Amino acid sequence: MACLFEMHSLSASYDNNIVLQDVNFRVGENDFIGVIGPNGGGKTTLLKIILGLIKPVKGTIVFNSDLIDRTGIGYLPQNPTGDINYPVTVTDVILSGMMMRKKIISRMSFSDRKRAGEVIEELGLTEVEGSSLNELSGGQLQRVYLGRAIIANPKLLLLDEPGNFVDSAFENDFYEKLKDLNNRMAILMVSHDIGIISSHVKSYACVNRGLHYHPSSEITNEQLLAYGCPIQLITHGEVPHTVLKYHN
């Protein structure tokens, strides 16, 4: 599997406070990695380093030729910015994702609009393509922002807590769509819900200042503790339940 990027002994900080320390991490084509860890452990910082929004204070990140200028990266932030009451349509928002690939600001071409139509159809948004954002459900809105992230056919898709406002009616379809997308792009997905993502990801990166890579979709509470990720593992079955550590 070809490598998309590698981090070597990388550290990052805010105001001289180390958030990530001596991280070594490799992502290959068609990886689907769940990024987990406690709040404040550095998960979002990891994504910002990849995006170039934060510079490491130590170490390096080396990209292959597809990502060297970061235009081959799609990004769905935890809280997408923008006023949903602003008078733009679903098509407008999805098309805005093409701007990452353009060197200068220019009018969208016929091929850009054709690509937007393909994404709208792929994500089941045809009936609302001319609608304003404030007319959409949470699930539809998340699909719009996902469309903006994938319209330029990235090699790497970064998702920061994508389930935060997916409605229950769309949740299964959303993760199935990610599975389809993983056939043509690598995915890094930050999530606090291991129980939900465990049936979709291929491996885990446990982030709590350091980073421990777990090369399997199956992970136990004992392994989480060993990796320094003090988070709960929720088990889903006929009767969903949470596994808690013994306490006195």
N, C-alpha and C positions, 0 to 999 in steps of 0.2 A: 504494500500500500504506500503510495507516494506521500511524502510529508508536506503539509501545508505551512506549518511554522513550528519552530522550536524555541523554548525559553531556556536560557542557561544561567543558573545562579542569580535569578532576577529578584530584586527587592524594590518595593514602592512605599512611599510615605506621604502623609499629609501633615504639614507643619512640624516636620521632624519626628512625627510619630510613625513608626514602622507598621504598615498594614499587611504587606506581603514580604516574606523574608526567604531568600535563597530558594526560589521556586524553579524547579526543573520540570518541563512539561512539553509534550509533543502531541500534535494533532495531525492526523492523516486524512486523506480523502475518504469520504463516506463514514467517518467516525460519527457516532451519536452519543455524546457524553453528557451525563447529568452532573451539574456542578452544585454540590450541596455543602452545607456548613451552617454554623450559627450566625445570627444577625451580627453584623460588624466584623465578621471573620475575613472579609476581603473578596467575596464573590463578585460583586459588581465592579470592584477595582480591577479584578482580573480581566473583565470584559473591556474596561476602559483602556487598559494597557494595550490590549490587542487592537483596539480602534485607534490608538494613537492620541487619545484624549488626555492621558497621563504619561509622563516620561518616567522610566525606571530610574531610581537613584543608584542602582548597581545592577550589573549583569546585562544581558542582551536578549532581544527577541529577533529571530531570523526568519523571514518569510521566503517562500518559493516565488517563482516568477509570476504566478497567477495573483498573488496578493501583495506584491512588492510595494505598490502605491495605495494599498488598502481599498481600491475600488471594487475588488472582488469579494467584499464583505457586506452582508446584509445584517441589519440590526433592528430588533424589536425591543425598545426600552421598557422598563418596568412601568413607567408612567409616561406614555407618549405625550409629547407637548403639543399644544395647539388648542384653540378655542373651538369646541364642537358646534358653537353657535355661529361661527364665521361662515359666510356664504360660499362654501366650496362643496363640490359634489364628491361622491365616492370615486369617480373616475379621476378627478383632479388630484385627490390625495394619493392614489396609487401611482399616477403618472409622476408625481413629485419625486418618487424613488429613483427615477432615471437621472436625476441631476447629479448624483454621485459619479456617474460614468462620463459626464460631459465636462470638458475642460473650460468651456465658457458658457455663460447663460445664453440660451437660445430657445427659440420656439420649438415645441415638440413636433417631431416629424411624423409622417404617416406610419412609418414602421413602429415608432414609439407607441402611437395610439392603437395600432394593431396588437402590439404586445400587451398593452393594458387590457384590451378586450379579452385576450387569452387568459390572463390572470383572473379577471373578473369571472369568467366562465368557470375556470378551474376551482375557484373558491366559492362558487355558488352564490354570487352576488349580482347576477344579471338583472334580477327584478328590482334591485335598488341602486343600479349604477348611476342614475341621475339624481338620487336623493341626497339631501344634506345630512351631515353626520348626526345632528340632533334628532333625526328621525329613525335612527338605527337602534337595535337592541345591543346589549353588551357583546354578545357573540358575533353579531354582524360587524360591530366596530372593530373587534379584535381581528377579524378576517381582513378588514380594510387595511389595518396597520401591518398585518402579515403580508398582504399584497404589495404594499409599498416597499417592504424589506426584500421581497424576492423578485420584483419585476425585472431587475437587471441581471437575473440569473447568476447570483453570487456562487462562489466556490465554498464559502463558509457563511453560515447563518448563526448569529448570536441572539439568544432569547433570554431576557431577564424577567423571571417570574411571569411567563405568558398566561398562566391560568388565573391571574388575579381578578380579571373581570370577564372571563368566559362564562356565558350562561350555561346551565346544566344541560340544556337541550343540544348545545353544540359541542360540549366537552369531548365526547368520544370522537366526533367527526374531526375536531381540531387536531387531536393527537394522531388520528389515522392519516390526516393530511401531512403532518410532520413526517410520518413514516414514509409516505410517498416521496416527499421532498428529499429525504435522506438518500434516495436512490441516485440523486444527481448533485448533492451537496453535503458537506459535513455540517453537523449541528452541535453547538454548545448551548445547553439549556440550564440556566440557573433556576432552581426550584427548592421550596421548603417541604414539598410533599413527596417523599420518597415512595409512598404507597401507590400514588397515582402514576408517577413516571417510570416506576420499576418495570412495567410491562412494555415500555417503549424504548428506553435507552439501551445502549449496548455496554456501557461502562460508566464509572463514576470518577469524578475528581472531588475529593473531600478537601475543602478549603477552610482553614482556620489559622490564619497568618502563614503557615506553611501549606504545602499542597501534597496530598497523597493520592496517587492514581490507583484505582481499583479496576482491573481489566475484565470485569464481569457485571452483568445486570443484577446478579444476586448478591446481597450484602446483609450482614447480620448486625445486631446491636453491639456484639463484642468487637467486630471489626471497626464499627464507627468509633467506639471508645478508643481502640488502639490507634486509629488515625487521628485522634484528637478532635473529632466532630461530635460534641455532646448534644445531639438532637434526637428527637423521638422517631422511632420507626413505627409507622402505622400499618397494620396488616388488614388487607381487604379480603373478604371471603363471603360465605353465606351470611355470617354475622360480622360486620366490620368491627375491629377492635384495635386499641392501642396497647403496645407492649411497653411497660414501664419498668425501670430498674428497681430492684428490691431496695427498700429503705427501712430504717429502724423507726 
